[in-house]
């Protein structure tokens, strides 16, 4: 059982890592679409793609606009415009979050040497992609890129890009996976403990008591609710996360205490799926603690079955 738990857990971790990567890339592409839609077509057309643009009021406004966008995008390192000028790919406008200053930014008209097929295709035909990690003289990045076309035309006049530092990207992924790795380790440890105590004791009550002790003392928030979201079990980790002690919340409805008003419909939909026997993997949503503060939490919700395979309650790891 320990072996199979570890193998299944590893496969789940790989699946979650791939799912995170896909979601993060889709989110980056969505940010790039927003940036692209915000670009002023007429201002871009006034740019010559050389250092004379530094004195162009449209360049200055575009740079201010892109700097504001860079400030608003968490993790963004560079936000920029590129175009093909005299058969060379040059940087029209280059920015980064204002807290990082302007050191190291490309000047207007600086030739981008690391041109590849993906970049060329975006300048030839309207498209949008996420590429990377790829390395240039500024570092190693995951980049979201989108073509900017003329009004009522498919002619590409420039492309917009958002660079995320690859190291930051991987650190964020690791932070996302660490709780799941810890849960897997905890599950394997629990399996080992159960097997050990099964060999050492003939009393099932002792084994169940030990397992309950392990779960109760876990730093992870682990609790159980019935299908109406009334709390049945509430461990120490849940006390620490939400601020309610077990005697304050057991028997009460978690919807009223923990769920913001705009997330209640989402919860009701999830409870319907769980009542039908569907396990819900990682979900990020909002919950509120005892003081009313909103928190972003990661939930894994699983149905609990009786001996007749009927769903009786729901277990939650938060």
GUFI-314795 format. One record per residue (C-alpha): x, z, y. Coordinates in steps of 0.02 Angstrom, whole numbers, plus 32768, in hexadecimal, padded with zeros to 4 digits. Layout:
XZY;...
This chain:
800080008000;808D80288078;80DC7F7E8053;80397F1F806D;80117F81810B;80BC7F558152;80AD7E9D8122;7FFD7E8C8169;80327EEC8204;80C77E7A8222;80577DE08212;7FDC7E2E828C;80697E538306;80A57D9E82FB;7FF37D628316;7FDC7DD583AB;80837D9F83F5;80507CE883E5;7FA47D10842C;7FF57D6984C0;80697CD684DE;7FD87C5A84DD;7F6D7CC6854F;7FFC7CE585C8;80267C2C85D2;7F6F7C0185EE;7F677C838678;80047C3B86C9;7FB87B8D86C1;7F197BD08713;7F827C1987A0;7FD77B7187B7;7F2E7B1A87C0;7EF97B938849;7F9A7B7288AA;7F867AB78894;7ED27ABB88D4;7F097B1F896D;7F8D7AA289A3;7F6A7A3C8A40;7F7E79868A11;7F9A79488AC3;802279C88AE6;808379958A4B;807F78DF8A80;80DA790B8B23;8171794E8AC3;820878DB8ABB;826379398A31;82FF79608A96;834279E98B08;82E479A48B9E;824879F18B50;82897A9C8B85;82497A718C35;81A37A2A8BF7;81107A9E8C1F;80B77A638B82;814E7A968B19;814F7B418B6C;80957B588B48;80A87B1F8A94;81397B978A7B;80D57C278AC3;80437BFB8A53;80AF7BF189B6;81087C9389E4;805F7CEC89F0;80327CA38946;80D97CDE88FC;80B67D8D8940;800C7D8F88EB;80477D55883E;808B7DE487D6;81307DB18787;81437D0E87E7;81F87CE88816;81EA7C3F886A;81587BD988AB;81857B2A88E5;81587A758905;81BD79E288C1;81B0792688D9;820C788688AF;826978458948;82D677A9893D;82CD77B0887E;830C7864887B;82A97902885B;82BF797688F0;827C7A1F8923;82057A1489B6;81DC7ACC89CE;82257B608971;81ED7C16897E;81F07CB98922;819A7D628941;81C47D9A89F2;820F7E3E89B3;829A7DD78963;82C87D838A07;83047CCF8A15;83B17CD989C9;83CD7C558944;83397BE88974;834C7B2C8970;834D7AD08A16;82D27A418A31;831379A489DF;838779FC8965;8391799188C9;835279E4882A;83D379B387A7;837D79F9870B;82F479758705;82AA795A8657;821F78F0860D;819A79748632;81C6797886EA;81CE78BB86F7;812578A986A3;80D4791D8723;811778B187B0;80DC7811875A;802D78458725;7FB778D4874F;7FCF796186D2;7FF07A1C86C2;80617A778647;80BD7B188623;81727B0285EC;82017B7385BF;82607BDA85AF;82D17B5D8607;83727B7E8666;83AC7B38870B;84287B75878D;83AB7BF687CC;838F7C488722;83237C3B8686;82697C2986A3;81BE7C098659;81747B8A86D1;80C27B5486F6;80BC7AA68743;802F7A388784;8026798F87DA;7FE0797A8889;7F8978D288A2;7F4978708936;7E9478858967;7E22781688FE;7EBA77D388A3;7F2577F7880B;7FC777D9886B;80387871885F;808778A58903;80D7794A88CC;80D079D4884C;80BA7A8E8860;81167B0B87F3;81137BC687D1;81AB7C128779;81A37CB58718;824B7D0286EA;825D7CEF862E;82A77D9D861C;82137DEA8678;819E7D83860C;81ED7DC4856B;81EF7E7885AC;81357E6B85D3;81167E2A8524;817A7EB984D9;81187F388541;80787EE78500;80B37EF2844C;81017FA0844E;805A7FFE8439;802E7F8C83A7;80D97FA68358;80C28061836A;80168056831C;80607FF4828A;80EA80758276;806880FF827E;7FFF80A781FA;809580928188;80C6814881A3;8014817E817C;8017811480DD;80BD816280A9;807C821080CD;7FDC81F1806B;803D81AE7FD6;80B482407FDC;802A82C17FE1;7FC982697F58;805E82847EE6;807783377F1F;7FC483727F1B;7F2E835E7EAA;7EB683977F2F;7E65830B7F91;7E3383858018;7EE983AB803E;7F1382F3804D;7E8082CF80C0;7EA88366812A;7F5C832D8141;7F27827E8173;7EAB82C481F1;7F3783308238;7FA88298824E;7F20823682A6;7EEA82C88312;7F9A82E68352;7FBC822E8375;7FEC82008427;7F7E81668414;7EC8817C844B;7E67817383A8;7DAD819783A6;7D0D8167834D;7C5F8142838E;7BB8811A833D;7B628073835C;7B1280B783FB;7BC080E8843B;7BA781A48424;7C4F81F88405;7C6A823B8354;7D27825B834E;7DA0827583E0;7E5A829383C6;7EE082DE8437;7F1C8231846C;7E6C820A84AA;7E6982AF8509;7F0C82818560;7ED681CF8588;7E2681F185C8;7E3082A785FE;7D9D82E58598;7DB9836E8518;7D6483558471;7CE083DB848F;7CB183878533;7C9082DB84EB;7C6582E58431;7BAC82C1841F;7BA0827184CA;7B8F81B984F2;7C37816A851A;7BE480DC8579;7BAD81508603;7C5281AF860B;7CD7812985EF;7C92807C8613;7C87803486C5;7BDF7FE986F2;7C1F7F3686F2;7C697F4A8642;7BCD7F8E85EC;7B887EE485B8;7C337EB9856E;7C2D7F5B8509;7B7C7F3B84CC;7BB17E8E848F;7C467EDA8434;7BD97F5F83E1;7B677ED6839F;7BFD7E7C8351;7C3F7F1F8307;7B937F4A82C1;7B997EA28267;7C3E7ED68217;7CB57E748286;7D5C7EC582B2;7D927EAC8367;7E4D7E9C8380;7EA97EBA8422;7E387EBA84BB;7E6F7EE7856A;7DE47F3085D5;7DBE7FB78656;7D8F806B8631;7D80810486A0;7DC781B18681;7D78825986A5;7DA98252875C;7D5781A6876E;7DFA8147877E;7DF680978733;7E7A806C86B1;7EA97FCB8658;7EA67FF5859F;7ECD7F968500;7E4A7FB08478;7E487F8D83BE;7D987FAB837A;7D6B7FAC82C1;7CC77FC98264;7CBE805C81EA;7C5D803B8149;7C0480B180D1;7C0680A28014;7B7D801E801E;7BE17FB28097;7B707FDC8129;7BC17FF681D4;7BA780AB8206;7C1E80C18299;7CAD807482F9;7D6280AD8301;7DC3808A83A1;7E7D808D83C7;7E9D808A8483;
